[in-house]
């Protein structure tokens, strides 16, 4: 593990402990945003306070669309 990887790992652990997000979420934020502490804390707070909403259309868990269904706006049929 390089010194940079170690620093990012420690930063992610500190972020998770301070904001209450998971370690995985914190690691993803650090990998995406870098080491700017104020930006990381702001993003973590938004993440923590944003509820995960259910699928409004109730499509979650439905089987994939059948082959040859009309997925195009112009009315053409898509075939794999």
Secondary structure, 3 states (H helix, E strand, C coil): CCHHHHHHHHHHHHHHHHHCCCHHHHHHHHHHHCCCHHHHHHHHHHHHHCCCCCCCCCCCCCCCCCCCCCCCCCCCCCCC
